[in-house]
Amino acid sequence: MLSVLLASGCGHSARLTSKKGIDEGLAHTVDSIISSHSGRTGVALIAHDTMFVSGDSLKLPLMSIFKLHIAMAILNKGISPDSTVHIAAENIRPDTYSPLRDSTGVRDIEISVDRLMRYSVCRSDNNACDALIDLAGGISEVDDYIRSLGISDFALSETEHSMHTDLAACYNNHSSATALARLMESLYTGRALAPEKTAYMLGLLGTSSTGREKIASGIPSHAFLGHKSGLSDRLPDGLRIASGDVAAFCLPDSTTAYLAIIVMDSAESDEVTTRLFTEIASAAYGACIRQ
């Protein structure tokens, strides 16, 4: 079942508020949407100094959403997007999703960090992602950086290559819905990165093209600010390990709300799961503007 938690809002110190929550009707609506789906779903919404949470005890596989974590770690490390890196042909793998490989072919390349970031974050390129993990100093360095932001209910230990080698490893990169929404909040409020780096990162998320049929489809286009989505392969038994999205959107009072949704271990069709994202996002937006 669902719970409504009261927590700190955008840029404020931690405190309890006297509000009853974002909207009491939201709990019933989200519960109804989730209960009709075969998978397990985690939801977290931060808006107006309050937090709404469902399924927060779940260890939700992040899939390509962790490319957000990696990009933030790269910028925090002080690596300039204008710098250039070398990628050996052996690290441009042919058996994975990679618009970069489709563009360059399998060969040694010199490429800017900016292009790698755009391939990884905006187009969810797996080869670009692993190149950025190497540049960050390894996945453990990314994990350490996110923890330095005060976010703890998550774990990062896998690369795209290790997850493609063993699908079960996809469960090792996981997060609670709350931790994911908190990460988005830390970025958009400027607490995670310096202003110039924040602006660059928000530009990437604003042009991220994969997964636009998820949360974005339930939010008015003029209000949607940016997102990062993720999608796994299916296991041999037909279960999809995870489909997820985390997004930021603007409310009529000019405040920003943050919504994280991940569905794990679902046997539903992609069309059915996409509808779940749309319906929850629409209900969340409606609840926010009614508050």
C-alpha positions in Angstrom: 0.0 0.0 0.0 1.0 3.7 -0.2 2.2 6.1 2.3 2.5 9.9 2.3 5.7 11.3 3.8 6.5 14.8 4.7 10.0 15.9 4.0 12.2 18.8 2.9 11.4 20.6 -0.3 13.5 22.4 -3.0 16.4 24.1 -1.4 15.1 24.1 2.2 16.6 22.5 5.3 15.0 19.3 6.5 11.8 19.9 8.4 8.4 18.6 8.9 5.4 20.6 7.5 1.8 20.8 8.7 0.5 19.8 5.3 -1.5 16.6 4.9 0.4 15.6 1.8 0.4 16.3 -1.9 -3.1 15.0 -2.4 -4.9 12.3 -0.4 -6.7 11.2 -3.6 -3.3 10.5 -5.2 -2.7 7.5 -3.0 -5.9 5.8 -4.1 -5.2 6.6 -7.8 -1.6 5.3 -7.8 -2.6 2.2 -5.7 -5.3 1.4 -8.3 -2.9 1.8 -11.2 -0.1 -0.3 -9.6 -2.4 -3.0 -8.4 -3.6 -3.7 -11.9 -0.1 -4.3 -13.1 1.8 -7.6 -12.8 5.2 -6.1 -12.0 6.4 -4.4 -8.8 6.5 -0.6 -8.9 8.2 2.1 -7.0 7.1 5.7 -7.1 8.4 8.9 -5.5 7.1 12.4 -6.0 8.7 15.5 -4.5 6.7 18.7 -4.7 5.7 21.7 -2.5 7.9 20.7 0.5 6.3 17.3 0.6 7.1 13.8 -0.6 4.7 11.1 -1.8 6.2 7.5 -1.8 5.0 4.1 -2.9 7.0 0.8 -2.9 10.1 2.5 -1.4 11.4 -0.7 0.2 12.0 -2.2 -3.3 15.5 -2.3 -4.7 14.6 -1.1 -8.2 17.0 -1.9 -11.0 18.2 1.4 -12.5 19.2 0.2 -16.0 20.2 3.2 -18.1 19.0 5.7 -15.6 22.4 5.3 -14.0 23.9 7.2 -16.9 22.5 10.3 -15.1 24.7 9.4 -12.1 27.7 8.8 -14.2 27.4 12.1 -16.1 27.0 14.0 -12.8 30.1 12.3 -11.5 32.1 13.2 -14.6 31.3 16.9 -14.2 31.9 16.8 -10.5 35.4 15.4 -11.2 36.2 18.5 -13.1 36.5 16.8 -16.5 35.7 19.4 -19.2 33.2 18.5 -21.8 35.6 20.1 -24.3 38.3 17.6 -23.6 39.0 14.7 -25.9 39.5 11.0 -25.1 40.7 8.0 -27.0 38.5 4.9 -27.3 40.1 1.7 -28.5 38.2 -0.4 -31.1 38.0 -3.3 -28.7 35.9 -1.1 -26.3 33.3 -0.3 -29.0 31.3 -3.5 -28.6 29.2 -4.8 -31.5 26.6 -6.6 -29.4 25.0 -3.7 -27.5 22.8 -0.7 -28.2 25.1 2.0 -29.5 24.3 4.8 -31.9 27.9 5.9 -31.5 29.1 2.6 -33.0 26.6 2.8 -35.7 28.0 6.2 -36.6 31.7 5.6 -36.3 32.1 1.9 -36.9 34.2 -0.4 -34.8 37.6 1.3 -34.9 39.8 3.4 -32.7 38.3 6.9 -32.3 39.1 10.3 -30.7 36.0 11.9 -29.3 35.1 14.8 -27.1 33.6 14.2 -23.7 30.7 16.4 -24.7 29.8 14.0 -27.5 30.2 11.0 -25.2 27.9 12.7 -22.7 25.3 13.4 -25.4 25.4 9.9 -26.7 25.2 8.4 -23.2 22.6 10.7 -21.5 20.5 11.9 -24.5 20.6 8.7 -26.6 21.4 6.1 -23.9 24.4 4.7 -25.8 26.0 1.8 -23.9 29.5 2.1 -25.4 29.6 5.8 -24.6 28.4 5.0 -21.1 31.2 2.6 -20.3 33.8 5.0 -21.7 32.5 7.6 -19.3 32.7 5.1 -16.4 36.4 4.5 -17.2 36.9 8.3 -17.4 35.3 8.7 -14.0 37.7 6.3 -12.5 35.4 3.3 -12.3 31.8 2.6 -11.2 32.9 2.7 -7.5 33.9 6.3 -8.0 30.5 7.2 -9.3 28.9 5.4 -6.3 31.1 7.4 -3.9 30.2 10.7 -5.5 26.4 10.1 -5.3 26.8 9.1 -1.6 28.7 12.4 -1.0 25.4 14.1 -1.8 23.8 12.5 1.2 22.0 9.9 -0.9 22.4 6.4 0.4 19.6 4.1 -0.5 21.1 2.9 -3.8 24.1 0.8 -5.1 26.2 1.0 -8.3 28.6 -1.8 -9.1 28.0 -2.7 -12.7 28.9 -1.4 -16.1 26.8 -1.8 -19.3 29.2 -4.5 -20.4 29.0 -6.5 -17.2 25.2 -6.3 -17.3 25.1 -7.5 -20.9 27.4 -10.3 -20.0 25.1 -11.5 -17.2 21.5 -10.2 -17.2 21.2 -11.1 -13.5 23.8 -8.4 -12.8 21.2 -5.8 -13.8 19.8 -6.1 -10.3 23.0 -5.0 -8.7 22.6 -1.4 -9.9 19.6 -0.4 -7.9 17.9 2.5 -6.1 14.9 3.3 -4.0 12.4 5.6 -5.8 13.1 8.2 -3.1 16.8 8.2 -3.6 16.3 8.7 -7.4 13.9 11.6 -6.9 16.3 13.1 -4.4 19.2 12.9 -6.8 17.1 14.8 -9.4 16.2 17.4 -6.8 19.9 17.8 -5.8 20.7 18.5 -9.4 18.0 20.9 -10.3 18.3 22.9 -7.1 22.0 23.4 -7.8 23.2 21.5 -4.7 25.0 18.7 -6.6 27.2 20.7 -9.0 28.5 24.2 -9.6 26.2 26.5 -11.6 27.9 26.1 -15.0 28.0 22.3 -14.7 24.4 22.3 -13.5 23.3 24.2 -16.5 25.2 21.8 -18.8 23.6 18.8 -17.2 20.1 20.2 -17.3 20.6 20.9 -21.0 21.4 17.2 -21.5 18.4 16.0 -19.6 16.2 18.5 -21.5 17.2 16.9 -24.8 17.2 13.3 -23.7 15.2 11.5 -26.4 14.9 7.9 -25.2 11.9 7.1 -23.1 9.8 10.2 -23.9 6.7 8.0 -24.0 7.0 7.4 -20.2 6.7 10.3 -17.7 6.8 13.0 -20.4 3.6 11.6 -21.9 1.6 12.4 -18.8 3.0 15.9 -18.2 2.0 19.0 -20.2 4.7 19.7 -22.7 5.2 23.3 -21.6 5.9 22.0 -18.0 8.3 19.2 -18.8 11.9 20.1 -18.0 14.0 16.9 -18.4 14.4 13.3 -17.7 16.5 10.1 -17.9 14.9 6.7 -18.6 16.0 3.1 -18.6 14.9 -0.1 -20.1 16.2 -3.7 -19.7 16.1 -6.7 -21.9 13.6 -9.5 -21.0 14.7 -12.6 -19.2 14.1 -16.0 -20.9 10.8 -16.4 -19.0 9.6 -13.1 -20.6 9.9 -10.9 -17.5 11.3 -7.5 -18.2 13.8 -6.8 -15.5 13.0 -3.1 -15.3 11.6 -0.1 -17.1 12.1 3.3 -15.4 12.2 7.0 -15.7 13.0 10.0 -13.5 11.9 13.5 -14.5 11.6 17.1 -13.4 8.7 19.3 -14.3 7.6 22.9 -13.6 4.4 23.7 -11.7 2.1 26.8 -12.3 3.6 28.5 -9.2 7.1 28.2 -10.8 8.3 25.6 -8.4 9.8 22.3 -9.6 8.5 18.8 -8.9 10.5 15.6 -9.3 9.0 12.2 -10.1 10.7 8.8 -10.2 8.9 5.6 -11.4 10.5 2.2 -11.9 8.6 -1.0 -12.7 10.5 -4.2 -12.1 9.9 -7.9 -13.0 7.0 -7.2 -15.3 5.4 -9.7 -17.7 3.2 -6.9 -19.1 3.6 -5.7 -22.7 5.6 -2.5 -23.2 2.4 -0.8 -24.2 0.7 -1.6 -20.9 3.7 -0.6 -18.9 4.0 2.7 -20.8 0.4 3.4 -20.0 1.2 3.0 -16.3 3.9 5.7 -16.5 1.5 8.0 -18.4 -1.3 7.5 -15.9 0.9 7.9 -12.8 2.6 11.0 -14.2 -0.7 12.6 -15.1 -2.2 11.8 -11.7 0.9 13.2 -10.0 0.8 16.5 -12.0 -2.9 16.9 -11.3 -2.3 16.4 -7.6 0.5 18.9 -7.5 -1.5 21.7 -9.2 -4.4 21.1 -6.9 -2.4 21.4 -3.7 
